Amino acid sequence: MISVLIGIGTFVLIIVAVALILVVLAQRAKSDGGMAAMGGGMMESTFGPDTSNVLSKFTIRATIVFFVVSFLLYLGYVHIRSHGAGGQGTLPNISAQAGLPPVPAGSPTPAAAQPAAPTAPVPAATNAAPDAAAKTGQGGTTTKAP
C-alpha cells in the first residue's frame, strides 16, 4: 500500500517540479518592462493585465505543494525502511573475517609476499692484496692499469 502511494507521490512530484520550472521561467524580470521572451502580449492576453501577480501566486502555491509532497515521500521511505526489513528496523549483520582471504595451497604466492630481488649484483670478495694501480670498472670488475 505504501509503495503504491510512493509511486503516485513521485509522479506528482515530477509534474509539480516541471510546472514550477516553467512558471519560474515564464515570470518577467524586475528590470524587464515586458515579456519579450514569451511572446510579449500573449501572456498579457492569457492571464490579463495582472500577469505577474497570477504567476507569483502560482509559484508560491506550487512551491508549497512541492515541499509537502517531498516531505511525505521522505516519511514514506522512512516507514518502508523501518518496517520493511522484518520489523527489525536495522541493517542485517554480515560476518566477515578481518584481513586477507585465505590463499589456496596450489596457487602461486602473491607478488607482495615474494622477497624483493637485489637490483645490482654484489661483487665477489677477492683474497688478493689490494693494488694501488687497480681500478674498479662498471659492474664491479677490477682491472689493472698498464
RALIN-V612821 format. One line per field, one symbol per residue. psi: psi as a letter, one per 20 degrees, with the letter a starting at -180 (. if undefined). A space follows every 10 residues. Layout:
# RALIN-V612821
psi: ???
This chain:
# RALIN-V612821
psi: ghhghhgghg ggggghgggg ghhhhiqqqh iphamhhkjd ighghgiail ghgghhghgg ghgggghghg hhgghghggg hhihljjhjr qqpppqqpaq qqpqhiqqqq hhiqqpqqhq qpqqpqiqqp phjqqpaqjj qpqqq.
